[in-house]
Amino acid sequence: MWGDGGLRYGGDYNPEQWPAEVWREDVALMRRARVNLVTVGVFAWSRLEPAPGRYTFDWLDRVLDLLHDNDIRVALATPTASPPPWFSLAHPDSLPVTADGVRLHHGSRDTYCAAAPAYRAAARRVAAALADRYAHHPGVALWHVHNEYGTTCHCAHTGRAFRRWLASRYGDLDTLNAAWATSFWSQHYTDWAQVDTPRATQYLANPGHLLDFRRFWSDTLLAAYVEQRDLLRAAAPAVPVTTNYVLGDWVPVDHARWAAEVDVVAIDHYPDASDGGAEEQTALAADLARGWARHGARRRTGHAERAAPWLLMESAPGQIHTAGRMHAKEPGRMARHSLSHVARGSRGVMFFQWRAPAGGAERFHSALVPHAGPDTRVFREAVALGAAMERLSEVAGAAVEAEVAIAWDAASGWALDHPGMPSPRLSYRDEVHAAHRALWRAGFGCDVVPPGDPLDGYRLLVLPALYLASDATAEWARRHVHRGGHLLVTWLSGVADEHARVRLGGHPGALRDVLGVRVEEFHPLAEDETLPLRAGGTGHLWAETVRLAGATAVTSYAGGVLDGLPAVTRHRFGAGTAWYLSTRPDDATYRRLLTDAARSAGAAPVCPGAPAGVEAVRRRGAGTSWLFLLNHTDRPQRVPAAGVDLLTGATIDPEVHLPAGGAAVLREAAADH
């Protein structure tokens, strides 16, 4: 499935929600839309195993045969994200418990504890039954394990598993006590039995305790995935296995670490901004997925692979799910979001879901076939997108061009969530997004990489709020600069070690020498507070008392207690240059600063002539390059470019005319860039 070229197009298909006579209509509509891959069975456990050990596969047999007969391949899912009612009734100790000690009940999805032995055993049994029956079905192209791993629990099973995990990680209680700084508030442990999950408590919980609980859940959920993966892989070694990553600050999963355990990284992405932020969020999610895929390929093979495949497994076709309401996507927006993912390396575009259900909790979730049926704008756009995906098949496997790397570290995000931080407004995801947004608007191609990944080929490395920095991470950044690379670091980076213990001697701790600064004090800003900068623009959210220790000031604060003190600095270190931002600049200033840093490092925008609001991404492979141009504005735009537009077949030279909300994908001539 993944070695035959081309792009995948389709989505989640839930035939168990419909009578059999609807299935043939579904397949006919899929063929009309050029769907070639559907996910089946994600939430079908109660239909597949209506009683313990009794399986009813006849309906699934008919569905898989029908799809196969119509040249539609299947990502066959294990249904373990939604245990059936009989399981919850038989194993109430497997239901999740909140930090407050409340046991949740059946009635939604994810009603399980992944540390409960009964749940893990039942999950293995149903996965093994599916593997035994369908391992050699010709329609199965991909195994899809579970759905959106991310559920946590505080039950007794979890407590025991957490203690075992800690004993394996630290070896003895003395090492654990040192890592968690338990001398503070008389938390010193003298027996493993005293250590529990971080339950609801009187005041602030121990930050090391909370951080390790997140790490524990990432490893526990990964172990649950690996158990099922190994069963499926043993039954059908040639069929790749994956699970769909769900993105969000609440997710206790280190996706970079997981990437080596999946055959293809797959993400679900649902932007929550109805304005232009949705396009920025789409670009960041895709760049994250590509970085995880490359990291996983490197860990499996021992070498970096710039074109490692990944897949957009879920997205919403017709809506943006914002806080509190559903925003209908404007005409063409579904296609632009989809093309942005393909531009950034996705092997296809998948949606949740195929047909909108008549009932159930997500009855108003977006679908390719809405409640109104196929005679709708959404389905007509889905048909047009399917045709476009076929015309773009030649780009599959091509590498995405990027000269700038942004670091992403899940643990830093978890650590910044602690309520005892100097400001309640801190968000690691927001800081990464702010840096990525500035580069996106400036037109620079970005890869998102885990700390420690090779930096060959990157001219600029950006560390936004990399709060946790081990000695190895600090050396990774230091070595990049010393050898001639450029580095831009923002406030709250390098402040703590990998255990969330603050590094002493002044901030930014592990990175002071490479940055040539020493920070004495933090000055978190109020929500409506800004600080003017002498070179123009303003600082938001955060400020610091910065002392120069070899660096020079690029701009200083103007006014207030920080008047005249450095706000942005630059430092020559070895053969390279390191920048430090002690505040969050406004968007325009941030874009200007990052543009200056990128250009001084020798990086250039992907398409320098592209006007504001036109996204440009270039992919390259086998002596050919493809330029994706997406017009996110409500006005026609002209972009200097030449080549053959794969979407229309037209030859373009010397510029492409993009209608409002339009797109072009140019196969470029070798001399055109």
Secondary structure, DSSP 8 states (H G I E B T S, - for coil): --SS-S-EEEEEE-GGGS-HHHHHHHHHHHHHTT--EEEE-TT-HHHH-SBTTB---HHHHHHHHHHHHTT-EEEEE--TTS--HHHHHH-GGGS-B-TTS-B--SSSS--S-TT-HHHHHHHHHHHHHHHHHHTT-TTEEEEE-SSS------SHHHHHHHHHHHHHHHSSHHHHHHHHTTTGGG---SSGGG-------SS---HHHHHHHHHHHHHHHHHHHHHHHHHHHHH-TTS-EE-EEE-STT----HHHHGGGSSSEEEE-----SSTHHHHHHHHHHHHHHHHHHHHHHHHHSS--TT--EEEEE--SSEEEETTEEEE--TTHHHHHHHHHHHTTEEEEEES-SB--SSSTTTTS--SB-TT-SSSHHHHHHHHHHHHHHHTGGGTT-EE--SEEEE--HHHHHHHT-TTSS-TT--HHHHHHHHHHHHHHHT--EEEE-TTS--TT-SEEEESS--B--HHHHHHHHHHHHTT-EEEEETTSS-B-TTS-B-SSSBTGGGHHHHTEEEEEE----TT-EEEBTTSSEEES--EEEEESS-EEEEEB-SGGGTTSEEEEEEEETTEEEEEESSEE-HHHHHHHHHHHHHHTT---SSTT--TTEEEEEEEETTEEEEEEEE-SSS-EEEE--EEETTT--EE-SEEEE-TT-EEEEEE-GGG-
